[in-house]
Each structure stands twice: as C-alpha cells, then as structure tokens.
C-alpha cells in the first residue's frame, strides 16, 4: 500500500539556485539549507518580476485578463543575518542572473549620498525658478525609479540622521513608482538605526519597508569566511615569494564570490575612502590607511563597519615613522577591542615591526605585538566569530 505521507514538491530550480549548486558541487562552499531556500526565493522573485514586466507591456485589456484579481503586488526582499552567512554572495548571484534590464546594485551609503545630491540640485533649481514644487522627494524618487525597476542594496545600515529623517518618505515614493528593493543587512528591520537621534521619526520607514519587502533571516552561527581563513593567512611576511598570492587568495576567500567595490566611511563630517571592499571586509594598503591623518574614532568606525580589515605591505618602522607606528597601534587596539579580524602582510615578524627605541611608541608597540600574536590565534578567531554571530 502506498504511503499517504505528503511529499513536498521539489522547488523549481532557477538561475540563482543553479549557480549556488555549482559552487557546492565544486567544493567551493558547503551545502546550507537556508542558503538554498533563499536562492529559491530570489529565483521566485525574479520570475514574478519578469511576469509583471511582460504583462505591463501588453494592452490594458490584456493586462486585465492576464493577471488574477487576487494577485498581490510583487514584494522585494530584505535579507538579514550574521556576517559571513553568504547574504551578499546570493544577492550578487540574483543581480547577475536577473532578467530585469532596468536594475542597479549599489552600496546603501553611496546611494544615499546621491539622493542628498539630487535633493540639493532640486532645491537650487527651484530657487532659480527652473523646477516646480518645493518638495524635492517626489521628483527625486520618480527620477530614480524611472531608471531602475530593481534596486539592490548591500550592507543596509542607517547611521546618519540626515538619511534617517528622509527614508520613510523617500522609499514610500520609490515604492509608489514601482521600484522593487532587494537588500542585505546584518540587522533585522526593527533593529535599524539603534539609539539614533530622533529615532521615533525614523520608525515609519520600518513599517514602509515591511509592507513592500519580504523579510528573510539567514540565521546561523558559522562564519564561512572564518572557515576559509587559516591562522597562516592572518599574518603573511612579504619576504615570502608567494606573499602576494597568499594575500590575494585570502581576499578572494573573504569576498566569497561577492563583487569587489569601493566604499567610504563618514566620521564627524569627514569622508574616509575604502579603496577595496566586499562581503563585509575592507582592504587597504599601508599608505592608504596608516599614512593618512586618521585617529581612534576613524579606526573604531572602520571596526563597526567591517568584520575583517586587510592591510598590505606594512613596512618595518623606525623613529622617523613614529606617526605611522602610533596609528598602527591605534588601529590594532580598535580592531582588538571590537573583536574584529586583521589580516596583514608585513616586512618582518610581528615583534620586529617597530625599531624605534625612544618615546611611548616603543613601549606601546610591545602591547601591539602581543595583540597581533593573539589575533592570529584560533581561539581569538573563534571568539571573534561568536561575537559577530551575537550581533545579528
């Protein structure tokens, strides 16, 4: 007698799920049920978007009969979870494979910078009598939505009060213009802009977001990037002929298939460029990060934003490089105190990096060397991963 148990139908495989399965089959990543479920949901979203756009190209009567009356509007997707869970990797697969032509993938902070520029331009044009309406949000939203049906955000995080105060009206207008949002974040919607100034004025955005995007938690405690980084990857001496290849390999493992991009940090009105970033990691040369006049607040902002910082080509420093040595000490302290990871390529072993004998830097660098030894240990890396899991 046949079993009466209901067999759950196998989900229709789409391009995102297929790309994910290829990575699993090749051994590049491990199989993960939640990642597979998210891949299927992204594929389903792309099918719905394609169907809606195809239907909209028909006549009004064809659209009326081609769409069921009880069909709900297409919702986007907001994916949140711990760092290292593959959120960016899957969103990038979705973006590359999506059949939608009018699409854009951008870092959230870069996008909001553009929005503020557009708002400023509209206000100047209105003042000069070149634009109608004193409210810049509707025309700005319409212009953005006219170019992009699908907008993909990586690392959605609200930290700026200027952003927080306009998000609700901005995205209400964007959604009204038919824009579909797919975003990744380390935090759930209700935890955005925590303890922010005038947060009650921000909360309507959370309601708007939930109305127009499905919320998917990519939960889990394992940080896959950590699994791909060994203790030998954390500190590479440039005297090794293969040092460059080892650092590049570590960076590829950190990216985990995600697209490398540029980013920036805003600290007390100053902008700090991040020349290479992706998947929650940042990559700098020594000159980019340690020869610039940066301080503790800058490095703490870096630690808040990125789970791993990679610094290349750290030289041996003498008393002539006391400023650089002090910044390096401050950087290590900020990352250590925040439980973040630091990947370094350097010209000498940790305890030989600073050669100065006078001043406080010589004494302080002993502590830095000790911390660098600890930060490359398995115990520290595991502790860092556990801390990041708790942040999600």
N, C-alpha and C positions, 0 to 999 in steps of 0.2 A: 504494500500500500504506500502510495506516495506521501511524503511528509507534507503536512499542512502549514508548515512554517513559511512565513512570507520572506521571499528573497528580495533584498533591496536591489533595485535596478542599478546597474553599473553606470556611473555618470558619463555623459557624452564627453569624450576627450576632445579638448581644443588645443590651440597652439601653445598656450601657457603651460598646461598640464604636460603636453608632449615635450616641451623644452625642459621642464623640470625632470621628467622621467629620463631624458637623455643624460642629464647630469648625474642622476642617481645610478644609472646603468654603467656610466664610465667610472664610477667611484669617486667623483669629484666632491659629492656631498652625500650625506646619509639620508635614507628614506625617513620622512616625517609625516605622519597622518594629517597634522594641522596644515602643513605647507601644501599638501595635496588638496585638502579641502579649500584652502584659499585660492589655489590655482584654478580649481573648478569654478569657484565663484567669480573670479576675474574673467574666465572664458565665457561664463553665462552673461556677465555684464556686457562684454563686447558683442555677443550675439544680439542682445536686446538693443544696444545702441545702433548696430548695423540695421536691424529691422526697422527701428524707428526712423532712421535717416532715409532708408529706402522707401518707407511708406510716405514720408513727408514730401518726396519728390513726385508722388502721384497726384492726380487731381483731388480736389477737396472731396468729391463723392467717393473716389477710390479709397481715400484715407478713411472715410466714414465707415465703409463696409469692410475695409481691410483690418480694422482694429476692433477688438472686442470692447464692449461698453464698460466691462468691469476691469479692464486693464489698468493697473496703477501706473503712475508716471515712473519713468526709469530713475532709479536712485543711484548715486555714486557709492563710493566705498571708502571708509576711514579705517585703516588698519593700524592697530597699536599693539605693543608688546615689548618685551625686554630687548635690549640691544643684542645683536648677534643672532637674531632668530630668522633672518632671511627676508625681512619685510621689503627692503629696497630692492633686493635681487628679484623678487617676484613682481614688484611693481614695474621694474625696468623691463622684464620679460613681457608683461602686459602691454606696456607702452610700445615696445618694438613690434610686437605682433598685432597690435590693434589695427583693424581695417579702417578706422576713422582717419580721414585725411587731415581734418582741422583739429590737430591735437598739439599740446605743448607740455613738456616736462621741465620743471623749474624748481629751484630751491625756494622754500616759502619766504625766507627773508629777502632774497633777491626780488621776488615778485612784489612784495610789499614796498620795497624801495621804488620800484617802477610805478606802483599805484600812487605813492605820495608825489612823485614827479608829475604824473598825469594830473593829479588834483591841483598842484601848483600851476601847471600850464593853463588849466581851465580857468582858474581864478584870475590869472593875468589876462587871459583873453577876454573874460567877462568884464574886467575893469576897463579894458581898452575898447569895449563895445563890439568885440569880434565873436562873442559866444553868448547864447541865450541861457537864462537860468542861473541863479546864484548858487544852486546846489550842485557841486561837481560830481557827486556819487552816481546819479543815473547815467549821465553821458559817459563817464569813465567805465562803468560796468558794461554799458552797451557796446562800447568800442572793444573791450577785452573779449566779450562773448562773441562778437562778430567775427573774430579771427580764430577762436578756439572753442570747439564744441566740447572737447575733453581737455581737462586741466589736471596734470599730475604733480603733486607736491611731495617732496622728500623732506623728512625731518621737520614736520609741522610742530612748531613750538612758539608760543606767544610770550614774549618778554618785554616788548616795547609798549608803553602806554598809548603812544600815538597810533600803533596798529590796533591795540585792543579796543580803542574807542570807536573805530570805524568798521570793524569786522562784521558786526551784525547787519548794518545797513548795506555794506558793500556786497556781502555774499547773498543777502536776500535779493538784491538787484541782479546779481550774476545768475542766480538760480532762476529768477523770473525770466531772464533772457535765454534760458535753455541750456546753460552750462552744466556739465557733469563733472564732479570732483572725485578724484581718487588720491588719497593722501596716506602717508605713513607717519607715525609718531611713536615716541617712547611712552607716551601717556594717554590715558583714556580721555575722551572729551571733557568729562566733568572735572578733570584734574589740570586742564589747561589754565595758564596764567595764574598759578597758585600764589596766594598772598599778594597779588598785584594791586597797585594803586587803583582805587575806584573799581574794584572787581565786579561789584553788582551791575555796573554799566556794561560789562563785558558778557555777562551771563546770557543775555538774549541770543548771542551768537551760538552758544552751545545748543540752544533749542532749535535754531535755524539749521545748524549742521545735522542734528539728529533727524530732522524732518526730511532732509534731502540726501542723506548718505546712510547706508547700512554700516553698522559698527561691527568690526571683526577683531577679536582679540587673538593675536598669535602668541599664545601663552607658552610657558616652558622655562625651565631654569638653565638649560645648557646653552652656552655661548659657543656657536660653531667656529667663530674666528679664533677663540682661545684654543679649541681642539686642534686647529691647523698651525698654531704657533708653538714651537718648542722653546725650551729655555735657551737654546743656542741661537734662536732667531732674534732674541731680545737685545743682545749686545754683540755687535759684529765689529771686529777690528779691521780697519782698512788696509792693514799690512797683508791681510789675506787676499791673494789674487782674485778670489771669487767673491769678494765682499760686495761689489756692486750687484752681481747676480743674486746673491743671497738676500740683499735688501729689497731688490725688485720682486723676488719671489715672495718675500714676507708681505710686501704691499699688495701683490695680487691676491694672496690668501685673505688679507684684511678686506679688500674690496669684494671678494667672494662673488664675482660676476657682475657687480654693480658698475655703473658708469662713473668714471672719474670726472670730477668737475672742479670748479673754483668755488670758494665761499668767502665769507667775511664775518668779522665779529664787530659789534658796536659796543664800545666801552666808554661811558661818560662823554658821549659826543664824538669820540674818535673812531675811525674805521680801521680795523686790522685785517689786511688781506690774508687769506689762506690759499696759497697757490695751488694746492692739490688736496682734494677731499673726496670722500665717498664712503658710504656704508657706516657712518659714524666714526670714521678715522680721518686724521689730518696728517699731511706730510709736508715737512719743511726742510730747507737747507739750513745749516748753522747760521749763515749770513742773514737769511730771511727772518729768523726767529730770535737770534741772540745778539746781532749787531745793531738791531733797531732799539730805540729808547723805550723799551717796554718794562712794566713793573708787575708787582704781585697781583693787582686787580686784573691785568690783562691775561696773565697766565691762569688765574682762577677762572676767568670767563672761558678760556680755552678748555680747561678741565671740565667745566659744566657742559660744554657743547659736545666734546668728543670723548669717546671711551678709550681711544688709543691715539697717541701722538708719536709720529716717527720723525726723528731728526737725523739728517745725514751729515757726514763729514765734519764731526766735531774735532777740532784740532787740539793739540797739546797747547795749553795756555800758560803763559808766564805773567810776571807782574805787569807787563805792558798791556795785557788783556784782562786786567782786573775787572773792568766793567762787564765784559762778556762773561767772565767767570762768575761774577755776582748774579747776573741774570740767569745763568745756567743753574746755579744753586737755588734761586727763587723758583725757576721752572720745575725742578725736581721736587722741591718742597710742595708746590701747588698740586702736582700730579699725585705725589705720595699721599698727602693729606686727604685728597679726594678719592683715593683708591683707584686711580686710573693707571693705564699701562703706558710705558715709554719704551719705544724701540729706537735704538741708537746705532749709528755706525761712527766709529771714533778712531783716532790715530794712535791710541795707546790703551793699555788696560785701564780699568776704572781708577785704580789708585795712583796712576801716573799722569792723569789728565791735567792736573794743575801743578805747575812747577814753582810758583811764587812762594817766597819764604816770609815775607812781612805782611802786615795788615791782617784784618779779620778774615779775609778770604781763605788764607791757608788753613786756619782752624776750622772754618765753616765747611770747607771742601772735604774735610775728613768725614763729617756727617753725611755730606752728599755722596761720597764714595760708598759709605756703609749702606745708604738707602738704595743706591743703584744696584749693589750686590743683592739686597733683599728683593728689589722689584723684579729681578730676573729669576727669582726662585719659584718653584712650583707652588709652594704654599701661598706666596703673595698673589700669583696669577689666579689661583683658585679663589682666594678671598676676594679679589677684585671682581671676578665673575659673579660670585654670590651677591656682592653688594649691588652690582648692576641689575641682577635679577630682582632684587628687592625694590629697585626704583620704578620698575614697570607698573 
